[in-house]
Amino acid sequence: MRIQIDDKEFEPMIEYDQIKKRARLIGIQLNVSYEGLHPIFIGILNGSFMFMGDLMKEVEIPCEITFLKLASYEGAQRKDNVEELIGLGKDISGRHVVIVEDIVDTGHTLCHILDAINKLQPASVAVCTLLLKPTEILYKFENIAYVGFEIGKEFVVGYGLDYKDMGRTLKDIYKEVDANR
């Protein structure tokens, strides 16, 4: 079923059942990787809130959770700079950090996050992202360790991802319908 958000039309791409299964598998991996380490999970707002919620239901090891809020988009347009709206507010020096992202596309925002986090001298930093656009990445990342789904160039909404602040609460992920069809 297609949906309309403002001036764009979207069609289903990834169903919630698939997302839940993938979150479960990643949760199992995290439980094994971080057993005995008491990691801190940092969710990047606003987009990661749904994925973070489902993922943390699967993490059974002792851990902490916090959030960062950044702005790198205005509508569907990427801004030149990444603006920090809500800061970390936790001491992470010597801690094992897992950054939880909704999507890594060009990697611009992730570079900003990693630079800021690494200055705080954590023991380790891994990235867990629901969606990864490998053909769009402009940077080389060694620490993207957990990926839900690889996708192409599609513009997507739903499950935390938005278009003009709309569509975040959709259970499934939708991709923009190709205007040239």
C-alpha positions, 0 to 999 in steps of 0.5 A: 500500500502506497502512502503520501507524505506532503509532496512525496509518495512512498511504497513499502520496503521493509516490514516491521516483522523483518526489522524485529527479527534483525533487531533480535539477531543484532541483540544476540550479537551484542550480548556475546560481544559485550558480555562482562563489559557494561557498555553504554549505548548512545542513541542518535535522535530523533531517527534511532528512537524506534530501533533503539527501543526494539534493540534494547529489548533484546540486550540482556547484559548490564548496560547504560543508555543515553542519547545525543540529538543532532541535526544534519537535515532540513526537510529532505535536504542535507545541511552543510554542518551538523548541529548538536542540539542535545549533548551527551551529558555522561562521562564515557572515558574508558567505557565501551560505547555502542552508537545506535543510528537509524541510517548511515548514508554519506557518513557525514553525521557519523564522522561528526559523532565519532570525532566528538566521542573519540575525544572523550577517550572511550575504551572502544567505539562500535556503530550499530545502524539499522540501515546502511547505504554502502554506495553513498558513503563518502568516508571509510569507517572501521567501526560499523560493526552491526548493520540491520539492512543494506539499502541502495540510494532510496529515500526512506521513511518510517520506523523513526525516519522522517520526511519533513518531520512526518512519517517517523511513527510508521511501523514499516520502512517505506521508500520513495516511489521513483518519480520517473516510473 
